[in-house]
């Protein structure tokens, strides 16, 4: 356990990324992402999913739930105080049940390792993994299924564009795809004008 210098422990959350491995002898590895849930903080880390709690100015860090997530790189807020988890071993959902954070695999889709998560055009969450998937809250239940009908292959990157569209870089022959809304429904099409671009996210600094 570790005492905080301030009475409001939430103000100290950024420092947890530096000290989490020293609290409770937790071996989380590098900390990648954090989100609030039920008065606690979910920590996505190299070695899995953890939770941080503050009681009377003292922080404790423990594994969150019993699910074998593998490394966690993405956490996305959903309605109802739930958090969608993108992990090495697939897609999971964290929720508070009787004041305890429960973590379970979500949906039946075999996503494989999650590589990206973005807000989806028209609502929901786009999941980039061994394919492109869409997570939505329907009648207070989280559902996961393929996003559109395009055969993207594994998804490498996703990026928000003006107007709510999402640009997708994937391993399929087309390489680039665009998720957008047509007549009220989200569709995913090859982005034909992008086919000659070989990479995204890298820039040359050479003169």
Residue frames as qw, qx, qy, qz and C-alpha x, y, z in Angstrom:
[[0.000, 0.888, 0.461, 0.000, 0.00, 0.00, 0.00],
 [0.437, 0.136, 0.007, 0.889, 1.09, 3.58, -0.54],
 [0.061, -0.740, -0.449, 0.496, -0.14, 6.75, 1.14],
 [0.380, 0.668, 0.342, 0.541, -1.06, 9.69, -1.08],
 [0.311, -0.054, -0.209, 0.925, 0.13, 13.21, -0.52],
 [0.301, -0.137, -0.120, -0.936, -3.33, 14.66, -1.31],
 [0.467, 0.107, 0.684, -0.550, -6.73, 13.89, 0.13],
 [0.757, 0.475, 0.072, -0.443, -8.27, 13.47, -3.34],
 [0.635, -0.258, 0.670, 0.283, -6.63, 10.30, -4.61],
 [0.671, 0.607, 0.414, 0.096, -8.07, 10.71, -8.11],
 [0.170, 0.961, -0.193, -0.098, -5.77, 13.69, -8.61],
 [0.376, -0.625, 0.664, 0.164, -2.84, 11.32, -8.20],
 [0.900, 0.267, 0.333, -0.092, -3.87, 8.88, -10.94],
 [0.598, 0.750, -0.281, 0.032, -1.23, 10.01, -13.49],
 [0.103, -0.694, 0.689, -0.182, 1.54, 9.13, -11.03],
 [0.859, -0.115, 0.453, -0.207, 0.23, 5.55, -10.76],
 [0.827, 0.549, -0.122, 0.006, 1.73, 4.85, -14.17],
 [0.294, 0.705, -0.567, 0.310, 5.16, 5.39, -12.65],
 [0.208, -0.437, 0.732, -0.479, 4.71, 3.61, -9.32],
 [0.855, -0.079, -0.079, -0.506, 2.10, 0.88, -9.93],
 [0.807, 0.190, -0.550, 0.097, 4.71, -1.88, -9.91],
 [0.228, 0.292, -0.655, 0.658, 5.83, -0.83, -6.42],
 [0.549, -0.241, 0.254, -0.759, 2.34, -0.97, -4.87],
 [0.881, -0.096, 0.305, -0.348, 1.39, -4.30, -3.27],
 [0.389, -0.375, 0.780, 0.316, 4.34, -5.82, -5.16],
 [0.724, 0.552, 0.349, -0.221, 2.14, -5.91, -8.26],
 [0.380, -0.277, 0.615, 0.632, 4.02, -6.81, -11.43],
 [0.521, 0.691, 0.367, -0.341, 2.01, -5.00, -14.08],
 [0.589, 0.194, 0.423, 0.661, 4.77, -4.12, -16.49],
 [0.087, 0.013, 0.153, 0.984, 4.38, -0.94, -18.51],
 [0.242, 0.570, 0.609, -0.495, 1.09, 0.91, -17.97],
 [0.244, 0.207, 0.626, 0.711, -0.71, 1.65, -21.24],
 [0.264, -0.437, -0.373, -0.775, -4.14, 3.11, -20.44],
 [0.068, -0.204, -0.760, 0.613, -6.46, 3.98, -17.53],
 [0.321, -0.432, -0.444, -0.717, -10.20, 4.58, -17.07],
 [0.328, -0.175, 0.542, -0.754, -12.54, 5.33, -14.15],
 [0.559, -0.216, -0.704, -0.381, -15.07, 2.68, -13.14],
 [0.677, -0.558, -0.467, -0.113, -17.30, 2.61, -10.06],
 [0.413, -0.891, 0.158, -0.106, -15.11, 4.93, -8.01],
 [0.755, -0.361, 0.414, 0.357, -11.98, 2.93, -8.90],
 [0.296, 0.753, -0.411, -0.419, -9.49, 3.10, -11.77],
 [0.952, 0.186, 0.231, 0.082, -8.93, 0.37, -14.32],
 [0.127, -0.762, 0.531, 0.349, -5.32, 0.06, -15.41],
 [0.918, 0.396, 0.028, -0.012, -4.50, -1.60, -18.72],
 [0.278, -0.776, 0.548, 0.144, -0.93, -2.84, -18.58],
 [0.362, 0.506, -0.752, -0.218, 1.61, -5.09, -20.23],
 [0.077, 0.108, -0.973, 0.190, 0.82, -7.95, -17.84],
 [0.142, -0.472, -0.868, -0.067, -2.97, -7.63, -17.81],
 [0.241, -0.674, -0.275, -0.642, -5.80, -5.65, -16.25],
 [0.388, -0.167, -0.627, 0.654, -5.53, -4.10, -12.78],
 [0.228, -0.826, -0.373, -0.355, -7.62, -1.85, -10.57],
 [0.312, 0.161, -0.426, 0.834, -6.53, 0.94, -8.26],
 [0.406, -0.741, -0.500, -0.192, -8.58, 1.94, -5.24],
 [0.177, 0.403, -0.377, 0.815, -8.20, 4.73, -2.73],
 [0.595, -0.636, -0.481, -0.099, -9.38, 4.40, 0.89],
 [0.514, -0.834, -0.057, 0.190, -8.54, 7.02, 3.52],
 [0.076, 0.917, -0.362, -0.150, -5.73, 8.40, 1.40],
 [0.446, -0.395, 0.781, 0.186, -4.14, 5.01, 0.69],
 [0.663, 0.450, -0.353, -0.482, -3.95, 3.42, -2.78],
 [0.627, -0.184, 0.756, 0.040, -4.00, -0.32, -3.39],
 [0.511, 0.475, -0.487, -0.525, -3.51, -1.99, -6.79],
 [0.596, -0.066, 0.791, -0.124, -4.79, -5.50, -7.51],
 [0.051, 0.069, 0.833, 0.546, -5.67, -7.61, -10.55],
 [0.498, 0.151, 0.105, -0.847, -9.14, -6.69, -11.86],
 [0.883, 0.152, -0.011, -0.444, -11.39, -9.74, -12.04],
 [0.709, -0.283, 0.640, 0.081, -10.30, -13.25, -12.94],
 [0.785, 0.603, 0.127, -0.068, -10.37, -13.12, -16.75],
 [0.664, -0.263, 0.402, 0.573, -7.15, -14.03, -18.56],
 [0.382, 0.883, 0.125, -0.242, -6.92, -10.96, -20.78],
 [0.730, 0.203, 0.125, 0.640, -3.23, -10.95, -21.54],
 [0.282, -0.179, -0.034, 0.942, -1.73, -7.52, -22.08],
 [0.151, 0.804, 0.564, -0.112, -4.28, -4.68, -22.25],
 [0.365, 0.024, 0.214, 0.906, -3.81, -1.71, -24.59],
 [0.182, -0.313, -0.335, -0.870, -7.29, -0.23, -25.00],
 [0.022, -0.439, -0.768, 0.466, -10.11, 0.79, -22.65],
 [0.108, -0.268, -0.405, -0.867, -13.28, 2.42, -23.99],
 [0.260, 0.148, 0.574, -0.762, -16.17, 3.83, -21.93],
 [0.192, -0.331, -0.795, -0.470, -19.66, 2.46, -22.64],
 [0.471, -0.473, -0.090, -0.739, -23.08, 3.48, -21.38],
 [0.847, -0.430, -0.235, -0.207, -24.04, 2.29, -17.93],
 [0.409, -0.786, 0.452, -0.101, -20.61, 2.76, -16.37],
 [0.947, 0.002, 0.285, 0.149, -19.13, -0.17, -18.28],
 [0.024, -0.778, 0.509, 0.369, -15.70, -0.32, -19.92],
 [0.924, 0.382, -0.011, -0.033, -14.84, -2.22, -23.09],
 [0.496, -0.658, 0.517, 0.234, -11.38, -3.81, -22.92],
 [0.769, 0.587, -0.244, -0.062, -9.19, -4.46, -25.95],
 [0.586, -0.615, 0.528, 0.012, -6.57, -7.02, -25.03],
 [0.041, 0.480, -0.832, -0.275, -4.02, -9.47, -26.33],
 [0.120, 0.086, 0.989, 0.000, -6.50, -12.34, -25.86],
 [0.017, -0.525, -0.759, -0.386, -9.57, -10.63, -27.27],
 [0.203, -0.472, -0.104, -0.852, -12.41, -8.39, -26.18],
 [0.353, -0.328, -0.781, 0.397, -13.66, -8.12, -22.60],
 [0.248, -0.701, -0.247, -0.621, -16.14, -6.07, -20.59],
 [0.287, -0.061, -0.649, 0.702, -15.68, -4.59, -17.12],
 [0.390, -0.590, -0.313, -0.634, -18.72, -3.69, -15.05],
 [0.114, -0.292, 0.651, -0.692, -19.57, -3.13, -11.42],
 [0.667, -0.305, -0.598, -0.324, -21.64, -5.90, -9.81],
 [0.713, -0.643, -0.279, 0.035, -22.53, -5.53, -6.11],
 [0.230, -0.941, 0.244, 0.046, -19.75, -2.94, -5.68],
 [0.655, -0.350, 0.570, 0.351, -17.17, -5.32, -7.21],
 [0.364, 0.636, -0.431, -0.526, -15.53, -4.89, -10.64],
 [0.808, 0.088, 0.583, 0.005, -16.32, -7.98, -12.72],
 [0.182, 0.603, -0.552, -0.546, -14.48, -8.73, -15.97],
 [0.740, 0.190, 0.642, -0.065, -15.84, -11.16, -18.57],
 [0.239, -0.014, 0.678, 0.695, -15.31, -11.93, -22.23],
 [0.407, 0.490, 0.250, -0.729, -17.88, -10.04, -24.29],
 [0.669, 0.500, -0.211, -0.507, -19.84, -11.43, -27.22],
 [0.909, -0.009, 0.415, 0.043, -19.13, -14.61, -29.18],
 [0.611, 0.772, -0.169, 0.047, -16.99, -13.11, -31.93],
 [0.847, -0.252, 0.117, 0.454, -13.46, -14.51, -32.07],
 [0.194, 0.978, -0.061, -0.056, -11.68, -11.21, -32.54],
 [0.800, 0.184, -0.170, 0.545, -8.15, -12.35, -31.75],
 [0.461, -0.322, -0.202, 0.802, -5.70, -9.77, -30.47],
 [0.124, 0.928, 0.351, -0.033, -7.20, -6.26, -30.41],
 [0.597, 0.080, 0.108, 0.791, -4.96, -3.75, -32.18],
 [0.006, 0.159, 0.070, 0.985, -7.19, -0.64, -32.31],
 [0.024, -0.636, -0.750, 0.181, -10.44, 0.82, -30.95],
 [0.028, 0.031, 0.133, 0.990, -12.29, 3.90, -32.25],
 [0.429, 0.416, 0.449, -0.664, -15.74, 5.43, -32.04],
 [0.360, 0.253, 0.802, 0.403, -17.74, 4.01, -34.93],
 [0.187, -0.033, -0.282, -0.941, -19.59, 6.20, -37.43],
 [0.581, -0.298, -0.468, -0.596, -23.25, 6.15, -36.43],
 [0.660, -0.532, 0.278, -0.452, -22.57, 4.85, -32.92],
 [0.991, -0.113, 0.000, 0.066, -20.82, 1.99, -31.22],
 [0.344, -0.751, 0.514, 0.233, -17.13, 1.10, -31.13],
 [0.781, 0.524, -0.334, -0.070, -15.00, -0.13, -34.03],
 [0.735, -0.504, 0.446, 0.086, -12.67, -2.94, -33.00],
 [0.550, 0.664, -0.495, -0.107, -9.55, -3.50, -35.07],
 [0.678, -0.389, 0.617, -0.088, -8.29, -7.04, -34.56],
 [0.296, -0.081, 0.869, 0.387, -8.04, -10.18, -36.72],
 [0.044, 0.564, 0.707, 0.424, -10.68, -8.48, -38.80],
 [0.095, -0.223, 0.091, -0.966, -12.92, -5.47, -38.22],
 [0.264, -0.461, -0.841, 0.107, -15.68, -5.71, -35.60],
 [0.206, -0.496, -0.069, -0.841, -18.40, -3.47, -34.20],
 [0.256, -0.292, -0.797, 0.463, -19.42, -3.37, -30.53],
 [0.264, -0.429, -0.214, -0.837, -22.77, -1.81, -29.69],
 [0.151, 0.105, 0.753, -0.632, -25.07, -1.48, -26.70],
 [0.427, -0.187, -0.576, -0.671, -28.48, -2.92, -27.69],
 [0.712, -0.509, -0.325, -0.359, -31.27, -3.12, -25.11],
 [0.458, -0.776, 0.372, -0.222, -28.63, -2.57, -22.41],
 [0.910, -0.152, 0.334, 0.193, -26.57, -5.53, -23.66],
 [0.012, -0.729, 0.520, 0.445, -23.20, -5.29, -25.35],
 [0.896, 0.325, 0.304, -0.005, -23.12, -7.10, -28.69],
 [0.172, -0.641, 0.569, 0.485, -20.10, -7.72, -30.93],
 [0.800, 0.385, 0.458, 0.044, -20.14, -8.72, -34.58],
 [0.558, 0.135, 0.382, 0.724, -18.39, -8.11, -37.91],
 [0.083, 0.695, 0.100, -0.707, -18.35, -4.47, -39.04],
 [0.490, 0.612, -0.291, -0.548, -19.69, -4.43, -42.55],
 [0.956, 0.186, 0.221, -0.059, -18.94, -7.09, -45.14],
 [0.435, 0.793, -0.423, 0.050, -15.50, -6.02, -46.41],
 [0.948, -0.148, -0.106, 0.261, -12.74, -8.60, -46.01],
 [0.021, -0.960, 0.253, -0.120, -10.16, -6.35, -44.36],
 [0.743, 0.184, -0.503, 0.403, -7.84, -8.99, -43.00],
 [0.553, -0.484, -0.405, 0.544, -6.07, -7.99, -39.79],
 [0.042, 0.957, 0.157, 0.239, -6.42, -4.33, -38.89],
 [0.654, 0.108, -0.236, 0.710, -3.21, -2.38, -38.36],
 [0.120, -0.137, -0.231, 0.956, -4.34, 1.23, -37.74],
 [0.037, 0.745, 0.633, 0.206, -7.51, 3.31, -37.56],
 [0.231, -0.132, -0.111, 0.958, -7.86, 7.08, -37.66],
 [0.181, 0.738, 0.552, -0.344, -10.82, 9.45, -37.23],
 [0.284, 0.234, 0.402, 0.838, -11.54, 11.73, -40.19],
 [0.220, 0.156, 0.159, -0.950, -13.60, 14.94, -40.34],
 [0.607, 0.011, -0.354, -0.711, -17.29, 14.20, -40.68],
 [0.754, -0.255, 0.444, -0.411, -17.20, 11.15, -38.42],
 [0.891, 0.344, -0.283, -0.086, -15.62, 8.74, -40.93],
 [0.649, -0.585, 0.476, 0.100, -12.84, 6.33, -39.92],
 [0.563, 0.637, -0.512, -0.127, -9.87, 5.46, -42.12],
 [0.880, -0.309, 0.352, -0.075, -8.66, 1.88, -41.69],
 [0.322, 0.636, -0.689, -0.135, -5.31, 0.38, -42.65],
 [0.878, -0.151, 0.392, -0.231, -5.43, -3.41, -42.91],
 [0.386, -0.401, 0.768, 0.317, -3.58, -6.37, -44.37],
 [0.693, 0.482, 0.533, -0.057, -6.04, -7.21, -47.17],
 [0.577, 0.263, 0.418, 0.650, -5.01, -6.61, -50.80],
 [0.082, 0.868, 0.309, 0.379, -6.91, -3.30, -50.92],
 [0.500, 0.124, -0.360, 0.778, -4.96, -2.14, -47.88],
 [0.052, 0.029, 0.277, -0.959, -7.10, 0.87, -47.02],
 [0.146, -0.547, -0.802, -0.193, -10.78, 1.01, -46.05],
 [0.126, -0.227, 0.121, -0.958, -13.26, 3.69, -45.05],
 [0.131, -0.472, -0.845, 0.212, -16.01, 3.25, -42.45],
 [0.133, 0.000, -0.017, -0.991, -18.85, 5.70, -42.98],
 [0.358, 0.395, 0.706, -0.467, -22.61, 6.05, -42.70],
 [0.158, 0.000, -0.603, -0.782, -24.82, 5.64, -45.78],
 [0.550, -0.339, -0.450, -0.617, -28.61, 6.00, -45.43],
 [0.638, -0.571, 0.180, -0.483, -28.39, 5.61, -41.68],
 [0.979, -0.179, 0.071, 0.066, -26.23, 2.47, -41.68],
 [0.241, -0.763, 0.542, 0.256, -22.48, 2.11, -41.25],
 [0.930, 0.361, 0.035, 0.051, -20.68, 0.48, -44.15],
 [0.473, -0.624, 0.476, 0.401, -17.01, -0.32, -44.80],
 [0.754, 0.653, 0.075, -0.006, -15.65, 0.14, -48.33],
 [0.743, -0.009, 0.141, 0.655, -12.18, -0.07, -49.89],
 [0.013, -0.898, 0.008, 0.440, -10.65, 3.41, -50.05],
 [0.821, 0.443, 0.230, 0.276, -9.55, 3.15, -53.69],
 [0.282, 0.907, -0.138, 0.279, -7.64, 6.43, -53.79],
 [0.435, -0.772, 0.447, -0.124, -5.37, 5.24, -50.96],
 [0.996, 0.042, 0.072, 0.024, -4.16, 1.97, -52.50],
 [0.677, 0.558, -0.245, 0.413, -0.77, 3.30, -53.52],
 [0.215, -0.763, 0.411, -0.451, 0.11, 4.46, -50.02],
 [0.693, 0.129, -0.696, 0.139, 2.24, 1.83, -48.31],
 [0.457, -0.241, -0.646, 0.562, 2.30, 3.07, -44.70],
 [0.237, -0.809, -0.216, -0.493, 0.65, 5.46, -42.31],
 [0.650, -0.758, -0.056, 0.021, 1.85, 7.15, -39.18],
 [0.724, -0.297, 0.169, 0.600, 5.50, 7.49, -40.22],
 [0.274, 0.961, 0.024, -0.033, 7.19, 10.62, -41.44],
 [0.778, 0.186, -0.049, 0.598, 10.64, 11.28, -42.83],
 [0.281, -0.899, -0.057, 0.330, 12.66, 14.00, -41.20],
 [0.616, -0.063, 0.368, 0.693, 15.25, 14.03, -43.96],
 [0.120, 0.619, -0.048, -0.774, 15.57, 17.32, -45.85]]
